[in-house]
Amino acid sequence: MSSDSNIKAIRDAIAGLGLTPRPDLFERLNEDEVIIIWNLQGKQVFRSPNGFKLWSYTLDQLQGIPFYELFERDPAIGEKYIEYFTKLVKGEIRETTLTDDIPTHIVTEKRSKKKWRTLITPLLISPLMDEQDRVVAFVHSCRAQHLPD
């Protein structure tokens, strides 16, 4: 699948959800990134097509089960993500924001038989707004590489 298809897929997903991205979002996304839309309940509602080869979970599992029940990573990394998530929920982050203070790290599946591991380099988060200009979801992009067993 081409990068144009990944960018088109994220555009279509945001439009289909009836949300408004930040004006600079699409110019800041790169063709190789995995792009995920998260709701404020901590569940994925969209993953770019290039992200499906990195984890063995289905989209239904990813949408129905919170991240922390499916994956594990260094707790200090998790705390950094929680800081960003809290700021998003409170409406303190209203623009596309780099997440370069979160280091590259390994995420391991907890509930799958395969226990796949993925090397993640966080890149940015960007809030998605509803019709009342409230943050109701967000985009997270990262570079990701499946690690062999």
Backbone as CSV, one residue per row, in Angstrom:
resi,resn,N_x,N_y,N_z,CA_x,CA_y,CA_z,C_x,C_y,C_z
1,MET,0.854,-1.177,0.000,0.000,0.000,0.000,0.891,1.229,0.000
2,SER,0.592,2.179,-0.815,1.430,3.375,-0.936,1.188,4.331,0.218
3,SER,2.135,5.249,0.380,1.987,6.247,1.434,0.763,7.116,1.191
4,ASP,0.482,7.386,-0.091,-0.714,8.173,-0.392,-1.957,7.472,0.141
5,SER,-1.968,6.137,0.070,-3.103,5.388,0.581,-3.207,5.509,2.102
6,ASN,-2.057,5.511,2.803,-2.081,5.673,4.264,-2.614,7.052,4.647
7,ILE,-2.144,8.082,3.974,-2.598,9.443,4.276,-4.071,9.592,3.913
8,LYS,-4.474,9.033,2.782,-5.889,9.085,2.401,-6.743,8.338,3.429
9,ALA,-6.251,7.201,3.907,-6.998,6.421,4.893,-7.216,7.217,6.182
10,ILE,-6.195,7.931,6.644,-6.351,8.714,7.876,-7.273,9.903,7.635
11,ARG,-7.157,10.531,6.478,-8.080,11.630,6.144,-9.525,11.135,6.140
12,ASP,-9.745,9.995,5.470,-11.090,9.433,5.386,-11.619,9.043,6.766
13,ALA,-10.760,8.484,7.596,-11.182,8.080,8.941,-11.599,9.297,9.769
14,ILE,-10.814,10.352,9.730,-11.135,11.566,10.490,-12.450,12.158,9.991
15,ALA,-12.603,12.231,8.673,-13.849,12.758,8.106,-15.033,11.865,8.471
16,GLY,-14.833,10.546,8.397,-15.903,9.611,8.730,-16.349,9.696,10.179
17,LEU,-15.432,10.078,11.049,-15.758,10.256,12.467,-16.379,11.626,12.732
18,GLY,-16.410,12.476,11.705,-16.981,13.810,11.853,-16.113,14.731,12.690
19,LEU,-14.796,14.511,12.659,-13.884,15.296,13.484,-13.059,16.242,12.633
20,THR,-12.469,17.218,13.293,-11.651,18.214,12.614,-10.219,18.099,13.116
21,PRO,-9.260,17.877,12.180,-7.858,17.819,12.596,-7.271,19.217,12.729
22,ARG,-6.129,19.307,13.353,-5.391,20.556,13.415,-4.913,20.864,12.003
23,PRO,-4.809,22.140,11.647,-4.474,22.517,10.273,-3.145,21.955,9.761
24,ASP,-2.178,21.749,10.654,-0.854,21.297,10.216,-0.672,19.784,10.251
25,LEU,-1.682,19.046,10.655,-1.498,17.608,10.870,-0.949,16.891,9.644
26,PHE,-1.593,17.033,8.503,-1.212,16.232,7.346,0.134,16.616,6.755
27,GLU,0.548,17.849,6.949,1.878,18.223,6.458,2.971,17.704,7.388
28,ARG,2.613,17.269,8.587,3.609,16.775,9.540,3.693,15.250,9.585
29,LEU,2.767,14.576,8.915,2.810,13.116,8.868,3.719,12.658,7.745
30,ASN,4.376,11.528,7.978,5.323,10.986,7.011,4.823,9.641,6.511
31,GLU,5.218,9.281,5.311,4.726,8.070,4.674,5.032,6.780,5.422
32,ASP,6.116,6.710,6.178,6.477,5.448,6.843,5.877,5.299,8.236
33,GLU,5.247,6.322,8.727,4.763,6.296,10.107,3.537,5.406,10.256
34,VAL,3.409,4.863,11.448,2.162,4.217,11.839,1.328,5.318,12.476
35,ILE,0.103,5.452,12.013,-0.765,6.531,12.475,-1.995,5.899,13.107
36,ILE,-2.263,6.276,14.344,-3.370,5.693,15.095,-4.264,6.811,15.609
37,ILE,-5.568,6.610,15.523,-6.523,7.509,16.174,-6.993,6.815,17.434
38,TRP,-6.885,7.529,18.541,-7.329,7.042,19.844,-8.512,7.880,20.305
39,ASN,-9.485,7.243,20.938,-10.537,8.027,21.585,-10.087,8.343,23.008
40,LEU,-10.870,9.123,23.718,-10.464,9.525,25.066,-10.740,8.465,26.112
41,GLN,-11.228,7.304,25.676,-11.362,6.148,26.567,-10.144,5.236,26.445
42,GLY,-9.153,5.655,25.659,-7.909,4.899,25.524,-7.986,3.736,24.558
43,LYS,-8.931,3.784,23.632,-9.075,2.706,22.662,-8.795,3.220,21.259
44,GLN,-8.199,2.346,20.446,-7.929,2.711,19.060,-9.226,2.686,18.271
45,VAL,-9.435,3.697,17.462,-10.587,3.701,16.556,-10.135,3.634,15.100
46,PHE,-8.834,3.794,14.866,-8.281,3.684,13.525,-6.794,3.406,13.631
47,ARG,-6.316,2.605,12.703,-4.878,2.375,12.566,-4.554,2.399,11.081
48,SER,-3.503,3.101,10.700,-3.127,3.147,9.290,-2.817,1.728,8.806
49,PRO,-3.079,1.473,7.544,-2.878,0.123,7.015,-1.482,-0.447,7.261
50,ASN,-0.458,0.393,7.254,0.896,-0.110,7.470,1.144,-0.552,8.912
51,GLY,0.214,-0.311,9.805,0.372,-0.721,11.197,-0.129,-2.110,11.518
52,PHE,-0.842,-2.731,10.606,-1.426,-4.034,10.910,-0.420,-5.171,10.948
53,LYS,0.737,-5.003,10.337,1.729,-6.076,10.346,2.580,-6.089,11.616
54,LEU,2.386,-5.100,12.480,3.242,-4.959,13.660,2.724,-5.675,14.899
55,TRP,1.439,-5.933,14.934,0.842,-6.565,16.101,-0.073,-7.684,15.661
56,SER,-0.239,-8.680,16.499,-1.077,-9.821,16.131,-2.537,-9.622,16.526
57,TYR,-2.844,-8.572,17.262,-4.226,-8.307,17.653,-5.067,-7.861,16.460
58,THR,-6.350,-8.174,16.517,-7.282,-7.690,15.495,-7.700,-6.264,15.835
59,LEU,-8.277,-5.578,14.858,-8.777,-4.229,15.116,-9.895,-4.282,16.157
60,ASP,-10.714,-5.322,16.124,-11.770,-5.463,17.138,-11.177,-5.527,18.541
61,GLN,-10.106,-6.286,18.703,-9.460,-6.353,20.018,-8.890,-4.987,20.402
62,LEU,-8.248,-4.340,19.444,-7.654,-3.038,19.721,-8.715,-1.990,20.042
63,GLN,-9.873,-2.102,19.396,-10.943,-1.141,19.661,-11.686,-1.456,20.951
64,GLY,-11.719,-2.712,21.337,-12.538,-3.099,22.475,-11.815,-3.205,23.799
65,ILE,-10.499,-3.246,23.756,-9.724,-3.469,24.978,-8.704,-2.340,25.120
66,PRO,-8.633,-1.702,26.277,-7.667,-0.610,26.456,-6.223,-1.071,26.243
67,PHE,-5.414,-0.143,25.778,-4.006,-0.412,25.468,-3.293,-1.106,26.625
68,TYR,-3.475,-0.595,27.837,-2.717,-1.123,28.979,-3.062,-2.572,29.307
69,GLU,-4.206,-3.065,28.826,-4.547,-4.478,29.023,-3.939,-5.361,27.933
70,LEU,-3.618,-4.770,26.794,-3.090,-5.533,25.666,-1.568,-5.536,25.599
71,PHE,-0.948,-4.446,26.039,0.489,-4.268,25.850,1.169,-3.901,27.164
72,GLU,2.470,-4.166,27.187,3.281,-3.679,28.303,4.518,-3.006,27.754
73,ARG,5.000,-2.052,28.536,6.234,-1.343,28.219,6.785,-0.801,29.532
74,ASP,7.946,-0.229,29.473,8.570,0.354,30.654,7.570,1.300,31.327
75,PRO,7.333,1.141,32.626,6.366,1.995,33.318,6.673,3.492,33.220
76,ALA,7.942,3.857,33.163,8.299,5.283,33.041,7.821,5.836,31.699
77,ILE,7.878,5.031,30.661,7.384,5.441,29.344,5.866,5.602,29.417
78,GLY,5.207,4.642,30.042,3.758,4.724,30.216,3.347,5.995,30.936
79,GLU,4.105,6.400,31.931,3.798,7.633,32.674,3.894,8.867,31.776
80,LYS,4.876,8.880,30.885,4.997,10.013,29.951,3.768,10.086,29.043
81,TYR,3.326,8.924,28.560,2.120,8.904,27.726,0.903,9.380,28.526
82,ILE,0.816,8.970,29.772,-0.313,9.395,30.618,-0.304,10.912,30.796
83,GLU,0.863,11.515,30.925,0.955,12.976,31.022,0.359,13.641,29.784
84,TYR,0.734,13.137,28.603,0.162,13.694,27.367,-1.342,13.465,27.300
85,PHE,-1.757,12.249,27.626,-3.176,11.914,27.574,-3.986,12.814,28.509
86,THR,-3.481,13.040,29.709,-4.165,13.900,30.678,-4.299,15.328,30.145
87,LYS,-3.245,15.831,29.553,-3.298,17.183,28.976,-4.288,17.259,27.819
88,LEU,-4.364,16.201,27.020,-5.343,16.164,25.930,-6.765,16.179,26.477
89,VAL,-7.030,15.329,27.457,-8.368,15.239,28.041,-8.788,16.577,28.654
90,LYS,-7.855,17.258,29.295,-8.149,18.543,29.931,-8.228,19.693,28.924
91,GLY,-7.896,19.403,27.668,-7.912,20.450,26.650,-6.693,21.347,26.685
92,GLU,-5.646,20.922,27.386,-4.429,21.725,27.483,-3.553,21.586,26.243
93,ILE,-3.695,20.489,25.524,-3.002,20.328,24.242,-4.058,20.482,23.169
94,ARG,-3.934,21.547,22.400,-4.910,21.834,21.348,-4.260,21.969,19.978
95,GLU,-2.966,21.693,19.919,-2.228,21.777,18.656,-1.391,20.520,18.485
96,THR,-0.938,20.280,17.283,-0.039,19.162,17.019,1.224,19.363,17.841
97,THR,1.623,18.315,18.562,2.713,18.423,19.528,3.690,17.272,19.332
98,LEU,4.977,17.594,19.264,5.997,16.554,19.181,6.078,15.805,20.510
99,THR,6.350,14.527,20.428,6.508,13.705,21.635,7.955,13.221,21.736
100,ASP,8.889,14.112,21.390,10.287,13.722,21.351,10.920,13.548,22.731
101,ASP,10.172,13.830,23.799,10.688,13.550,25.138,10.370,12.123,25.575
102,ILE,9.660,11.373,24.735,9.411,9.958,25.009,10.414,9.171,24.172
103,PRO,11.302,8.424,24.812,12.345,7.728,24.050,11.809,6.515,23.280
104,THR,12.606,6.079,22.335,12.329,4.830,21.632,12.276,3.710,22.669
105,HIS,11.302,2.817,22.503,11.110,1.764,23.495,10.440,0.552,22.858
106,ILE,10.396,-0.542,23.611,9.778,-1.779,23.138,8.414,-1.939,23.790
107,VAL,7.437,-2.295,22.966,6.087,-2.616,23.424,5.891,-4.105,23.164
108,THR,5.405,-4.833,24.179,5.204,-6.278,24.069,3.745,-6.616,24.286
109,GLU,3.211,-7.488,23.436,1.832,-7.945,23.604,1.714,-8.770,24.883
110,LYS,0.691,-8.499,25.669,0.463,-9.224,26.916,-0.537,-10.368,26.761
111,ARG,-1.565,-10.186,25.934,-2.677,-11.131,25.897,-2.691,-12.041,24.683
112,SER,-1.702,-11.944,23.849,-1.678,-12.809,22.666,-0.774,-14.012,22.925
113,LYS,-0.979,-15.058,22.177,-0.097,-16.228,22.268,1.262,-15.927,21.659
114,LYS,1.272,-15.028,20.676,2.515,-14.739,19.958,3.469,-13.840,20.735
115,LYS,2.936,-12.974,21.593,3.759,-12.048,22.407,4.712,-11.226,21.531
116,TRP,4.179,-10.718,20.406,5.002,-9.927,19.503,5.550,-8.697,20.205
117,ARG,6.741,-8.311,19.783,7.403,-7.120,20.314,7.620,-6.143,19.179
118,THR,7.455,-4.863,19.484,7.601,-3.812,18.484,8.446,-2.691,19.066
119,LEU,9.400,-2.238,18.282,10.219,-1.089,18.662,9.489,0.160,18.192
120,ILE,9.187,1.057,19.130,8.385,2.248,18.866,9.236,3.503,19.088
121,THR,9.187,4.408,18.117,9.757,5.749,18.282,8.601,6.740,18.153
122,PRO,8.120,7.283,19.273,7.009,8.239,19.222,7.409,9.505,18.475
123,LEU,6.452,10.055,17.710,6.747,11.254,16.931,5.868,12.436,17.314
124,LEU,4.551,12.262,17.236,3.684,13.391,17.563,2.308,12.915,18.006
125,ILE,1.604,13.837,18.645,0.184,13.678,18.925,-0.510,14.932,18.402
126,SER,-1.759,14.756,18.020,-2.502,15.895,17.495,-3.970,15.708,17.835
127,PRO,-4.566,16.660,18.532,-5.965,16.509,18.934,-6.914,16.570,17.738
128,LEU,-8.026,15.886,17.887,-9.120,15.932,16.921,-10.319,16.529,17.632
129,MET,-10.969,17.495,16.983,-12.035,18.256,17.609,-13.407,17.848,17.062
130,ASP,-14.409,17.963,17.941,-15.787,17.745,17.494,-16.375,19.074,17.022
131,GLU,-17.667,19.080,16.736,-18.315,20.295,16.213,-18.322,21.452,17.211
132,GLN,-18.203,21.143,18.502,-18.163,22.185,19.537,-16.723,22.582,19.885
133,ASP,-15.759,22.169,19.051,-14.343,22.480,19.235,-13.776,21.888,20.523
134,ARG,-14.303,20.735,20.922,-13.777,20.006,22.082,-12.856,18.894,21.588
135,VAL,-11.795,18.635,22.332,-10.918,17.506,22.024,-11.674,16.234,22.398
136,VAL,-11.911,15.365,21.410,-12.644,14.128,21.669,-11.862,12.883,21.247
137,ALA,-10.750,13.094,20.571,-9.882,12.006,20.139,-8.542,12.630,19.766
138,PHE,-7.590,11.775,19.427,-6.312,12.323,19.000,-5.588,11.347,18.082
139,VAL,-4.691,11.905,17.292,-3.830,11.136,16.405,-2.483,10.979,17.094
140,HIS,-1.949,9.774,17.023,-0.590,9.521,17.496,0.163,8.905,16.330
141,SER,1.326,9.437,16.030,2.146,8.825,14.983,3.485,8.404,15.584
142,CYS,4.008,7.341,15.006,5.292,6.815,15.464,5.952,6.051,14.322
143,ARG,7.243,5.882,14.472,7.946,4.913,13.639,7.910,3.618,14.424
144,ALA,7.691,2.519,13.729,7.573,1.249,14.431,8.196,0.131,13.598
145,GLN,8.814,-0.794,14.316,9.467,-1.927,13.655,9.184,-3.185,14.457
146,HIS,8.644,-4.194,13.771,8.406,-5.487,14.419,9.759,-6.133,14.732
147,LEU,9.909,-6.630,15.944,11.163,-7.280,16.342,11.000,-8.793,16.224
148,PRO,12.000,-9.447,15.685,11.901,-10.926,15.561,11.884,-11.569,16.936
149,ASP,11.313,-12.763,16.970,11.254,-13.519,18.248,12.627,-13.926,18.714
